[in-house]
Amino acid sequence: MSSDKIDADKLTGGLPSPLRRKLLLGMAALPAIGLLPRGALAQALPTDAVNTTKLAVTDSTVKVGILHSTTGTMAISETGSVQAEKLAIAQINEMGGVLGRKIEVIQEDGASDWPTFAEKARKLLVEDKVAAVFGCWTSASRKAVLPVFEQYNGMLYYPTFYEGLEQSKNVIYTGQEATQQILAGLDWVTKEKGAKTFFLIGSDYIWPRTSNKIARKHIEMHGQKVVGEEYFPLGHTQFNSVINKIKLTKPDVIYASVVGGSNVAFYKQLKAAGIDLNKQTLMTISVTEDEMLGIGGENIAGAYACMKYFQSLKNPNNEKFVAAFKKMWGGESVIGDVTQAGYLGPWLWKLTAEKAKSFDIDKIAAASAGIEFTGAPEGYVRIHENHHLWSKTRVGRARTDGQFDVVFETADLIEPNPFPKGYQ
């Protein structure tokens, strides 16, 4: 494959056919995004120098894995991450690849099932011997694959905002941990809305439960009150009972961490029950532009989301990124917080490999701290020694067109702190 040609068959493998058609239509005109100068491409080094641990690296190629749910209830959230990771890989290949080698993708479907994630992770590491994996969404899927990555010494780039309370040599966390999302968001809504009472609602697995444990502690530490806390299985679609409880308790803030396809039913049923989110404050830490495609902007307009990225951000990096994403995936495609964090993974891996002059996992892990990506759509990011990212926190208000107006942004990058005192 020449330096100016992208292997569309490899990049589109595993995607549903409509998404594959979108990619094939746009690939011929895919521009180099210019996030890194072409003159900065790493010189190709001998394979035995950059690969001492029998990874799938040749003189001209390096294999990586993409592991997300493209089927099941989480597909609504994870498809965007697949798209963003493939865009980044296409752009990196267009610029010459990593250490002079083009990236080849092996994609697996976690199928919204945590044992399947673990099984596919093992395949990618043991059979395919990939040099890195970009994947997972839910904390349950990440927890399922973590022992596999640690046992077989793989490297996972994990894109989702999560509850923190974890750190691994074998994971780079490109989304926010709790102090960068949960605490900052609660502080903002308390200050701006004078909130004193909260109703917590989430999907029933580790991330919402742990996140709400952290949220409850923060709320009560500040003299406020939780008036309700409810959880529902992934894929749940009947929320009328909890909506009635919300009406009875009249919280200042509905604090929502419902994930995946359940969001569609939850927000439609809120509206049908007469809860106007322009009057009732709702803050979500789980709904991005990706989920809003299914929910419908008219059903969630007025709600607040606490994220680090919104598609509507005004900066040159993001303008280039949005244009390239829509070029590849179609003009109607949207980009949410986790999608953007997914895009960071391949770039951070490329930068780290070129710093380490190696694909070896131990060398990648050791070289990760301090890696800077000035071309990030969210703005400058840097990998902390704890393998999380320094990043800003933002609050957006949902619009009827499925986008967000950014109403708050921290002045500075927030240092990641996955083990905050008083919240463990």
C-alpha positions as CSV (number, residue, x, y, z in Angstrom):
1,M,0.0,0.0,0.0
2,S,1.5,3.4,-1.0
3,S,1.7,6.3,1.4
4,D,-1.1,8.1,-0.3
5,K,-3.5,5.2,-0.6
6,I,-5.8,4.0,2.2
7,D,-6.9,0.3,2.4
8,A,-10.6,0.8,2.5
9,D,-11.5,-2.9,2.8
10,K,-9.4,-3.2,6.0
11,L,-10.7,-0.1,7.5
12,T,-14.4,-0.9,6.8
13,G,-14.3,-4.5,7.9
14,G,-16.8,-5.4,10.5
15,L,-19.0,-2.4,10.2
16,P,-22.7,-2.7,9.3
17,S,-23.1,-2.3,5.6
18,P,-24.7,1.2,5.5
19,L,-21.7,2.5,7.5
20,R,-19.3,0.7,5.2
21,R,-20.9,2.3,2.2
22,K,-20.5,5.7,3.7
23,L,-16.8,5.1,4.3
24,L,-16.2,3.8,0.8
25,L,-18.0,6.8,-0.7
26,G,-15.8,9.2,1.2
27,M,-12.4,7.5,1.2
28,A,-11.2,8.7,-2.2
29,A,-11.4,12.3,-1.1
30,L,-10.2,11.9,2.5
31,P,-7.9,14.8,3.3
32,A,-4.9,14.7,5.5
33,I,-6.1,16.5,8.6
34,G,-2.8,18.2,9.2
35,L,-2.9,17.4,12.9
36,L,0.8,16.5,12.7
37,P,3.3,17.9,10.1
38,R,4.2,15.5,7.4
39,G,7.8,16.3,8.1
40,A,7.5,14.8,11.5
41,L,6.9,11.2,10.3
42,A,9.2,8.7,12.1
43,Q,11.9,7.0,10.1
44,A,11.3,3.3,9.6
45,L,13.4,1.2,12.0
46,P,14.3,-2.5,11.6
47,T,11.5,-4.7,12.7
48,D,13.7,-6.6,15.2
49,A,14.4,-3.3,16.8
50,V,10.8,-2.1,17.2
51,N,9.2,-5.5,18.0
52,T,11.0,-7.7,20.4
53,T,7.9,-9.5,21.8
54,K,6.5,-11.2,18.7
55,L,3.7,-8.7,18.1
56,A,2.0,-8.7,14.6
57,V,4.5,-6.3,13.1
58,T,6.3,-6.6,9.8
59,D,8.6,-4.4,7.8
60,S,5.6,-2.6,6.3
61,T,2.6,-3.2,8.6
62,V,1.4,-3.3,12.2
63,K,-1.8,-4.8,13.3
64,V,-4.2,-3.3,15.9
65,G,-7.6,-4.3,17.3
66,I,-10.9,-2.4,17.5
67,L,-13.2,-4.0,20.1
68,H,-16.6,-2.3,20.5
69,S,-20.3,-3.3,20.4
70,T,-21.7,-3.0,16.9
71,T,-24.7,-5.1,17.9
72,G,-26.9,-5.1,21.0
73,T,-28.1,-2.3,23.2
74,M,-24.7,-0.5,23.4
75,A,-24.3,-0.2,19.6
76,I,-26.1,3.2,19.7
77,S,-23.2,4.5,21.8
78,E,-20.2,2.5,20.6
79,T,-20.6,2.8,16.8
80,G,-19.3,6.4,16.9
81,S,-16.1,5.2,18.6
82,V,-15.5,2.7,15.8
83,Q,-16.0,5.4,13.2
84,A,-13.6,7.8,15.0
85,E,-10.9,5.2,15.6
86,K,-11.1,4.3,11.9
87,L,-10.9,7.9,10.8
88,A,-7.8,8.4,13.0
89,I,-6.2,5.3,11.6
90,A,-6.9,6.3,8.0
91,Q,-5.4,9.7,8.6
92,I,-2.3,8.2,10.3
93,N,-1.9,5.8,7.4
94,E,-2.2,8.7,4.9
95,M,0.7,10.4,6.7
96,G,2.9,7.3,6.5
97,G,1.7,5.2,9.4
98,V,3.6,4.5,12.7
99,L,7.3,3.9,12.7
100,G,7.1,3.7,8.9
101,R,4.4,1.0,9.0
102,K,0.8,1.1,7.9
103,I,-1.8,0.2,10.4
104,E,-4.0,-2.8,9.7
105,V,-7.2,-3.3,11.7
106,I,-8.7,-6.4,13.1
107,Q,-12.2,-5.6,14.3
108,E,-14.2,-7.7,16.8
109,D,-17.8,-7.1,18.1
110,G,-18.3,-7.2,21.9
111,A,-22.0,-7.6,21.2
112,S,-23.0,-5.7,24.4
113,D,-22.0,-8.8,26.3
114,W,-19.2,-8.6,28.9
115,P,-18.0,-12.3,28.6
116,T,-17.8,-11.8,24.8
117,F,-15.6,-8.7,25.3
118,A,-13.2,-10.8,27.4
119,E,-13.2,-13.6,24.8
120,K,-12.6,-11.2,21.9
121,A,-9.8,-9.4,23.8
122,R,-8.0,-12.7,24.4
123,K,-8.3,-13.5,20.7
124,L,-6.8,-10.2,19.7
125,L,-3.9,-10.5,22.1
126,V,-3.1,-14.2,21.9
127,E,-4.1,-15.2,18.4
128,D,-3.8,-12.0,16.4
129,K,-1.0,-10.5,18.6
130,V,-2.1,-6.9,18.0
131,A,0.1,-4.1,19.1
132,A,-2.7,-2.1,20.7
133,V,-6.5,-2.4,21.1
134,F,-8.9,0.6,20.9
135,G,-12.1,-0.4,22.6
136,C,-14.8,-1.0,25.2
137,W,-17.4,1.5,26.3
138,T,-19.1,0.4,29.6
139,S,-17.1,-0.1,32.7
140,A,-18.5,-3.6,32.9
141,S,-16.8,-4.4,29.5
142,R,-13.6,-2.7,30.6
143,K,-13.6,-4.7,33.9
144,A,-14.2,-7.9,31.9
145,V,-11.2,-7.4,29.7
146,L,-8.7,-5.8,32.2
147,P,-7.5,-9.2,33.6
148,V,-6.9,-10.3,30.0
149,F,-4.8,-7.3,29.1
150,E,-2.8,-7.6,32.3
151,Q,-2.3,-11.4,31.9
152,Y,-1.2,-11.2,28.3
153,N,0.4,-7.8,28.6
154,G,-1.6,-5.9,26.0
155,M,-2.4,-2.2,25.7
156,L,-6.0,-0.9,25.8
157,Y,-7.0,2.7,24.8
158,Y,-10.3,3.1,26.6
159,P,-12.4,6.1,25.5
160,T,-15.3,6.4,27.9
161,F,-15.9,8.8,30.9
162,Y,-15.9,6.5,33.9
163,E,-16.0,6.2,37.7
164,G,-12.3,6.3,38.3
165,L,-10.9,4.1,41.2
166,E,-8.7,2.3,38.7
167,Q,-5.3,2.5,37.2
168,S,-3.4,0.0,35.1
169,K,-0.1,-0.1,33.3
170,N,-2.0,-1.8,30.5
171,V,-4.7,0.9,29.9
172,I,-4.6,4.5,28.7
173,Y,-7.9,6.2,29.8
174,T,-8.7,8.8,27.2
175,G,-12.1,9.7,28.7
176,Q,-12.7,11.6,32.0
177,E,-12.5,10.0,35.5
178,A,-14.9,11.1,38.2
179,T,-13.2,14.2,39.5
180,Q,-13.1,15.6,35.9
181,Q,-16.8,15.0,35.2
182,I,-19.0,14.1,38.2
183,L,-17.6,16.5,40.8
184,A,-17.1,19.4,38.5
185,G,-20.6,19.0,37.0
186,L,-22.3,18.8,40.5
187,D,-20.4,21.9,41.6
188,W,-21.6,23.8,38.5
189,V,-25.3,22.8,38.8
190,T,-25.2,23.7,42.5
191,K,-23.8,27.1,41.9
192,E,-25.8,28.0,38.8
193,K,-29.1,26.5,39.7
194,G,-29.0,26.7,43.5
195,A,-29.6,23.0,43.7
196,K,-30.3,21.4,47.1
197,T,-32.1,18.1,46.2
198,F,-31.1,15.4,43.7
199,F,-32.8,12.3,42.2
200,L,-30.2,9.8,40.9
201,I,-31.2,7.4,38.1
202,G,-28.9,5.1,36.2
203,S,-28.5,1.8,34.4
204,D,-27.8,-1.2,36.7
205,Y,-24.0,-1.9,36.4
206,I,-20.8,-0.8,37.8
207,W,-20.3,2.7,36.2
208,P,-23.7,4.2,37.2
209,R,-23.7,2.7,40.6
210,T,-20.1,3.7,41.4
211,S,-20.6,7.1,39.8
212,N,-23.7,7.8,41.9
213,K,-21.9,6.6,45.0
214,I,-19.4,9.3,44.4
215,A,-22.1,11.8,43.5
216,R,-24.1,11.0,46.6
217,K,-21.0,11.5,48.8
218,H,-20.2,14.9,47.1
219,I,-23.8,16.0,47.4
220,E,-24.1,15.1,51.1
221,M,-20.7,16.5,51.9
222,H,-22.0,19.9,50.8
223,G,-25.1,19.8,52.9
224,Q,-27.5,18.8,50.1
225,K,-29.8,15.8,49.9
226,V,-30.5,12.8,47.6
227,V,-34.3,12.3,47.5
228,G,-34.3,9.2,45.3
229,E,-31.9,6.7,43.7
230,E,-33.1,4.1,41.2
231,Y,-31.4,1.6,38.8
232,F,-32.6,-0.3,35.8
233,P,-31.2,-3.2,33.6
234,L,-29.4,-2.3,30.4
235,G,-32.0,-2.3,27.6
236,H,-34.8,-1.4,30.0
237,T,-37.7,0.6,28.4
238,Q,-40.3,1.1,31.0
239,F,-39.6,4.2,33.1
240,N,-43.1,5.4,34.1
241,S,-42.8,4.2,37.7
242,V,-39.6,6.1,38.4
243,I,-40.9,9.1,36.6
244,N,-43.9,9.1,39.0
245,K,-41.4,9.0,41.9
246,I,-39.6,12.0,40.4
247,K,-42.9,13.9,40.1
248,L,-43.7,13.1,43.8
249,T,-40.2,14.1,45.2
250,K,-39.8,17.2,43.1
251,P,-36.0,17.2,43.0
252,D,-34.1,20.4,42.1
253,V,-32.0,18.2,39.8
254,I,-32.6,14.8,38.0
255,Y,-29.1,13.4,37.8
256,A,-29.1,10.7,35.0
257,S,-26.6,8.0,34.1
258,V,-28.9,5.9,32.0
259,V,-26.9,4.4,29.1
260,G,-27.3,2.9,25.6
261,G,-30.7,2.3,24.0
262,S,-32.6,2.8,27.3
263,N,-32.1,6.6,26.9
264,V,-34.5,6.7,24.0
265,A,-37.4,5.3,26.1
266,F,-36.4,7.3,29.2
267,Y,-36.4,10.8,27.6
268,K,-39.5,10.2,25.5
269,Q,-41.4,9.0,28.5
270,L,-40.2,12.0,30.6
271,K,-41.6,14.3,27.9
272,A,-44.8,12.3,27.6
273,A,-45.3,12.6,31.4
274,G,-45.2,16.4,31.1
275,I,-41.7,17.0,32.5
276,D,-40.4,20.0,30.7
277,L,-36.6,20.0,30.8
278,N,-36.5,23.7,30.2
279,K,-38.1,24.1,33.6
280,Q,-37.0,20.9,35.4
281,T,-33.2,20.8,35.7
282,L,-31.7,17.5,34.5
283,M,-28.0,16.8,34.3
284,T,-26.8,13.8,32.4
285,I,-23.3,12.3,32.4
286,S,-24.1,9.7,29.8
287,V,-26.0,11.3,26.9
288,T,-23.9,12.7,24.1
289,E,-24.7,13.7,20.5
290,D,-24.5,10.0,19.5
291,E,-27.4,9.0,21.9
292,M,-29.4,12.1,20.9
293,L,-29.6,10.7,17.4
294,G,-31.9,8.0,18.8
295,I,-33.5,10.1,21.5
296,G,-34.5,13.0,19.2
297,G,-33.5,16.5,20.2
298,E,-37.1,17.5,20.8
299,N,-37.3,15.0,23.6
300,I,-34.2,16.2,25.5
301,A,-33.9,19.9,24.7
302,G,-33.1,21.9,27.8
303,A,-31.2,19.1,29.6
304,Y,-27.6,19.7,30.6
305,A,-24.7,17.3,29.9
306,C,-21.3,17.4,31.7
307,M,-18.6,16.3,29.2
308,K,-15.2,17.4,28.0
309,Y,-16.2,17.6,24.4
310,F,-19.1,18.7,22.3
311,Q,-19.3,18.7,18.5
312,S,-20.2,22.4,18.6
313,L,-16.8,23.4,20.1
314,K,-15.3,26.3,18.3
315,N,-11.6,25.8,17.6
316,P,-9.5,25.0,14.5
317,N,-8.7,21.4,15.5
318,N,-12.4,20.6,16.0
319,E,-13.5,22.3,12.8
320,K,-11.0,20.1,10.8
321,F,-12.1,17.0,12.7
322,V,-15.8,17.5,12.2
323,A,-15.3,18.1,8.5
324,A,-13.2,15.0,8.1
325,F,-15.6,12.9,10.2
326,K,-18.6,14.0,8.1
327,K,-16.6,13.5,4.9
328,M,-16.0,9.9,5.8
329,W,-19.2,9.0,7.5
330,G,-21.8,11.3,5.9
331,G,-23.2,14.7,6.5
332,E,-25.8,13.5,8.9
333,S,-23.3,11.8,11.3
334,V,-22.7,13.3,14.7
335,I,-19.8,13.3,17.2
336,G,-20.2,12.8,20.9
337,D,-17.8,13.0,23.8
338,V,-16.8,9.3,23.7
339,T,-16.5,9.4,19.9
340,Q,-13.9,12.2,20.2
341,A,-12.1,10.4,23.0
342,G,-12.0,7.3,20.8
343,Y,-10.3,9.4,18.1
344,L,-7.6,10.3,20.5
345,G,-6.5,6.7,21.0
346,P,-4.7,5.9,17.7
347,W,-3.0,9.3,17.7
348,L,-1.7,9.0,21.3
349,W,-0.5,5.5,20.5
350,K,1.3,6.7,17.4
351,L,3.0,9.5,19.3
352,T,4.0,7.1,22.1
353,A,5.4,4.5,19.8
354,E,7.4,7.1,18.0
355,K,8.7,8.4,21.3
356,A,9.6,4.9,22.5
357,K,10.9,3.9,19.0
358,S,9.1,0.6,19.7
359,F,5.8,-1.2,19.6
360,D,6.7,-3.3,22.7
361,I,4.0,-2.9,25.3
362,D,6.3,-2.3,28.3
363,K,8.1,0.4,26.3
364,I,4.8,2.0,25.3
365,A,3.6,2.0,28.9
366,A,6.8,3.5,30.1
367,A,6.8,6.2,27.4
368,S,3.2,7.3,27.8
369,A,3.5,9.8,30.6
370,G,3.9,13.3,29.2
371,I,2.7,12.5,25.7
372,E,1.0,15.6,24.3
373,F,-1.5,15.8,21.5
374,T,-1.9,19.4,20.4
375,G,-4.2,18.4,17.6
376,A,-7.0,17.0,19.8
377,P,-10.5,18.2,18.8
378,E,-11.3,19.0,22.4
379,G,-8.0,21.1,22.6
380,Y,-4.6,20.2,24.0
381,V,-4.4,17.0,26.0
382,R,-1.6,15.3,27.9
383,I,-1.1,11.8,29.4
384,H,-0.6,11.9,33.1
385,E,1.7,9.4,34.8
386,N,-1.5,7.7,36.1
387,H,-2.4,7.0,32.4
388,H,-5.4,9.3,32.4
389,L,-5.6,12.6,30.5
390,W,-5.3,16.2,31.6
391,S,-8.4,17.8,30.1
392,K,-11.0,20.5,30.6
393,T,-14.6,20.0,31.9
394,R,-17.5,21.5,30.0
395,V,-21.3,21.7,30.4
396,G,-23.6,21.8,27.4
397,R,-27.3,22.5,27.1
398,A,-29.2,20.2,24.7
399,R,-30.8,21.8,21.6
400,T,-33.7,20.5,19.5
401,D,-31.3,19.9,16.6
402,G,-29.4,17.3,18.6
403,Q,-26.4,19.5,19.4
404,F,-25.3,21.3,22.5
405,D,-24.7,24.9,23.4
406,V,-21.6,25.1,25.6
407,V,-22.5,27.1,28.7
408,F,-19.5,26.4,30.9
409,E,-15.9,25.5,30.5
410,T,-13.1,25.2,33.1
411,A,-10.4,27.8,32.7
412,D,-7.6,25.2,33.0
413,L,-7.0,21.6,32.3
414,I,-8.1,19.4,35.3
415,E,-5.5,17.0,36.6
416,P,-6.8,13.5,36.6
417,N,-7.2,12.0,40.1
418,P,-8.7,8.5,39.8
419,F,-8.4,7.9,43.6
420,P,-9.8,11.1,45.2
421,K,-9.7,11.1,49.0
422,G,-13.0,10.7,50.7
423,Y,-14.7,9.1,47.7
424,Q,-13.3,5.5,47.7
